[in-house]
Amino acid sequence: MKKLLLQALTVAGLAAATNAYAVTTDAANDFLAVYTGSHDAAFDVLSADVAYNAATNEFVFRTTTAGPIAGVAGAAYVFGLDVGGSTNAPFASVGLPGVTFNSTVTLRADGTGSIGTNTPVSTHIVGNQIFSTVSASLLPSKGLPPKDYTWTVWSIDTRVTGLGRLADFAPNANITVSAVPEADTYAMLLAGLGIMGMVARRRSRQAD
């Protein structure tokens, strides 16, 4: 019975770790065929995630690229969000019909950011990561609760016009935002990891 309890708690802790953030990864050097902008590594998206924190009613937007971001001319990252209601699907002609959105958050390599074209947001850059925390009140629902918003992100070269500015997408179709774990989830995670360490030490002593 005790062994089964230990196993159950360990599995629960691992599940909490796995589900903490749903980070989407993307292959390197997979620029779109239509892209005519700079091939600087900052335009090559390697991973991205959007997390919703129900406790603070905030979203965290984050993108990781293949190279340093700060100051790269023309580099920007557009998060397209489906917040419910009718959406746009403007990229079907380049093989991305699953990218649909009716709201955007843009983070730029010059350290600026905006919701749509007018509402500024704080943008932070550390090495090859760019991120921002945005109040959900600035991304009002058109039918979906914030936890069910879907998203994707694409890098662009703002110096290029038309579809030729589209560098890289991650993912290639919308996915649902991830949830920031609540305090009890973190507690379960720590308990599970602690139990794993205890089990490993016990097995080591038995082997000796």
N, C-alpha and C positions, 0 to 999 in steps of 0.2 A: 504493500500500500504506500509506504513511504517513498519507494523507488518510483512508483507511478506519479506521485505528487511532484517529485523533483523533475521528472520528465515533462509533466504538464506545464509547470512554471517556466522551465527552460524554453519550451516551444513558444509560450506566450511572450516571453522576453524577446526572442528572435523575431517573432511576428511584428512586435512593436518597432523593432529596429528597421525591418524591411519596409514597413508602411509609413515611416516617419515623413519621408519626402519621396515623391515619385519623380525622380530626376530622369529626364529623357536624354538619351545619348544619340549622337549622330556621327556618321563616318567622316573621317578627315578628307579634305580635298574633293568634296562632292559638290562643287559649284554647279549651278544650273547651266544648261547648254546655252541658254539665251543671255547669260550674264556677260556684260561687256566692260564692267568696272575693274577696279584694282583687285589684284589677287594677293594683297597683303594678308598675312595669317589672321589678322583681326576680323576679316570678313568670313572666315571659316568657322562656323558654329560647331562646337563639339558636344555641348550639353546645355540643357535649359530646364528650368522648372518655374512653376507658378504655384504658390502655396497660399491658402486662405486661413487666417487666424480668427476663429469665431469669437474668441475672448476679447480681442481688440478691434474686431471688424476691419481688418487690414489685409491687403494682399502683399506678398513679396514676389517681385519679378527678378529673375536672375538668368544670366547667360554666361557661358564659358566658351572662349574661342581658342584657336590654335596659337595665338600670339598676343602680345601686349596690346591693349586697347587705347589707352589714354593718348589723345592728340592725333590719332590716325585720321588723316583727312578724308572726309566724306563718310566715315563709318557710322552706321546707326542700326539699331535693332528694334524692330516693330513687333510688339505683341498684339496679335489680333484676338479679340475676345468675342464669343457669342454669349450675350447676356440675356437671351430669350427674344422672342419675336422674330421679325423678318431679318435676314442676314444677306450680306454680299458674298459672292463666290467668284472673285475676279481673276483667279489664276487657273481656271480649268484649261485654258488654251496652252498652258505650259505643263500640263499633266498633273495639276494639283487641285482637283475638284473638291477634295475634302477640307480645304482651307476656307472656312466660312467665318464671318465676323460682322459685328455692327458697332464695335468700339475698339479703340486702339490706345496703346501706351507705347511711346517711342523713347528709347534711351539712346543718347548720342555720345560718341567718343570725345566730344569737346566738354563733357561734363554736364550738359543740359538734358532735360527730358520734358515730355509733355503728354497730356491726355488729349487725343485728337490733335488739333493744331494750336489750341489756345491756352489750355490750363497747364501751367508748369508743375513739374514734380521734381523732387530732389533725386539726383542721380549720383551713385558712388562707383568708383572704379578702383580695383585693386589688381594689378597685374593683368591677367587675361580674363578677369571677371568684371561684369558690370551688373549693378543691381539697384533696386529701388523699392521702398515701402510706400504703398499707396492706400489711402483710406477708401474703403468700399463705398463710402458716400459719394466719392468722385466718379464711381463707375456704377451708376444706378441701374437696377434691374429693369428689363423690359419683358419679364415673364419668368425668369429662372431665379431661384435663391442663389446668393453668392457662392455657396459651396458646390453648386452644380454648373457654374460657368465653365465653358470649354475654351481652349486656347491653342495657339501655336505661335511660333516666333520666326521671323526671317530677318536676315541681315541685308542691308541695302547700301549702295554707294550713292549718296545723295547728289553727287555731281553728275549722275547719269539720269536721263529721263526715260519714261516708258518701262516696259518689261525688262529691258536691259539692265536696270538697276538692281534686279532681284538676284542676290548672291547665293544664299543658302537657307534652307528651311529646317526646323527641328521642333516637332515632328512634321511629317508631310501631310498630316490631317489632324483635325482638332482632337484634343483629349481633355478630360475633366481636371480641374485644378485639384491639387492635393491638399490635405488638411494638416495644419500644424498640430502635432500631438498635444493633448492636454496633460495636466500634471500627473494624473493617475496612470497615463500611458507611459510617461517617463519613469515613474516608480516601478511599473511592471518590467520595463526594459532593464533598469538597473538590477532589479531582483533576479531576472533571468540570467543576466551576465554574471552576477555574483554566484548564482547556483552553478553555472557552467564552470567557473573557476574552482569552486569547492569540489565538484565532481572530478575535475581534472587532477586536483591535488590528491584526492582519495585514491584514484586509479594509479597515480604515480607511486604512492606509498605501498599499495598492494603489489605493484610490479617489483618494488625493492624487496 
